[in-house]
Amino acid sequence: MYATPENYIRQSLSSRRPLLVWLIAAAGGLAVMSLIIGAPLAINAGHPIWALMIYRAFSYFCHQIPERSFFIAGHQFAVCSRCTGLYAGFAVATFAYPLVRSLRQTEAPPRKWLFLAAAPLAIDFAVGYLGVSSPAHYSAQLLFSMLCPA
């Protein structure tokens, strides 16, 4: 039996919802990274009130210890180097996602890939929690200084 034209349901929806969600996530990641890097640049540009508001907002999420932070224009980022890596990783992954998978694909990747992706963070946390000195910050600091010379 065939359905009547009034009961026909299109088989291919042209919903723009996946694109909208991706754009919101990408804009959010870019906005957070802009704030992290913008705080020290705001101080350097003579806008300390804006910078202090950004530093205060991020202080609820990060310890902001100067010895563990990146600096630009002589001022500390709004978060430590580990948090900077997390936020930058989220922003880069969000922008790269459409290059790897379709935005319409809703299945999660296999669990092994999720654990593999979380392994560096877990190792970094464990090393810090156990009190073992980690050279990760120093190597990240060296890489950052090579990419963004003062």
SVG drawing of the C-alpha trace seen along z (x, -y; Angstrom):
<svg xmlns="http://www.w3.org/2000/svg" viewBox="-4 -52 66 54">
<polyline fill="none" stroke="black" stroke-width="0.4" points="0.0,0.0 1.2,-3.4 0.7,-6.5 -1.4,-9.4 0.5,-12.6 -0.8,-14.2 0.9,-11.5 4.2,-11.5 7.2,-12.0 10.4,-13.3 13.3,-10.8 16.0,-13.3 15.7,-16.3 17.6,-19.4 17.8,-20.4 20.4,-23.0 20.4,-22.1 23.8,-20.2 25.4,-23.2 23.9,-25.6 25.1,-23.5 28.6,-23.2 28.7,-27.0 27.7,-27.7 30.3,-25.3 33.0,-26.7 32.2,-30.3 32.2,-29.3 35.6,-27.7 37.0,-30.7 35.4,-33.1 37.0,-31.3 40.4,-31.3 40.0,-34.9 39.3,-35.8 42.3,-33.7 44.7,-35.4 42.8,-38.7 43.2,-39.3 47.0,-39.9 46.7,-41.9 44.0,-44.1 46.3,-44.9 49.0,-45.7 46.6,-48.0 45.6,-49.9 42.3,-48.2 42.9,-46.7 39.3,-46.6 38.3,-44.3 41.4,-42.1 40.6,-41.8 37.1,-40.8 38.4,-38.0 41.0,-36.9 38.3,-36.8 35.9,-34.8 38.5,-32.2 39.8,-32.0 36.7,-29.8 38.0,-27.2 41.8,-27.5 44.4,-28.0 46.2,-30.6 49.7,-29.9 52.2,-32.1 54.9,-29.4 52.5,-27.1 51.2,-29.7 52.1,-31.1 52.9,-34.8 52.3,-37.2 53.3,-40.9 54.7,-40.4 51.4,-39.3 50.1,-36.0 47.3,-34.2 44.0,-34.0 44.5,-30.3 47.4,-28.0 49.2,-26.2 47.2,-22.9 43.9,-24.7 45.1,-26.6 45.9,-23.3 42.4,-22.0 40.6,-25.0 42.8,-25.2 42.3,-21.5 38.6,-21.9 38.6,-24.8 40.9,-23.1 38.9,-19.8 35.6,-21.7 36.9,-23.5 38.5,-20.3 35.4,-18.0 33.7,-18.7 36.9,-17.7 36.8,-14.2 33.1,-13.4 29.9,-14.6 28.0,-17.0 24.9,-14.8 26.6,-11.7 25.4,-11.2 27.1,-8.0 29.8,-8.3 33.3,-7.0 34.3,-3.6 35.0,-3.8 38.7,-2.9 39.3,-6.2 37.7,-8.2 39.9,-6.5 42.9,-7.0 42.1,-10.7 41.8,-11.1 45.0,-9.3 47.4,-12.3 45.2,-14.3 44.9,-11.4 48.7,-10.9 49.4,-14.6 46.9,-14.7 48.3,-11.6 51.9,-12.9 50.9,-16.2 48.8,-14.5 51.5,-12.1 54.0,-15.0 56.3,-13.7 57.9,-16.6 56.6,-16.8 58.6,-18.5 55.4,-18.9 55.0,-22.6 58.6,-23.4 58.3,-21.7 55.0,-23.4 56.6,-26.8 59.5,-26.1 57.1,-25.3 55.0,-28.4 58.0,-30.7 59.1,-29.3 55.7,-29.8 55.1,-33.3 58.4,-35.1 58.2,-38.2"/>
</svg>
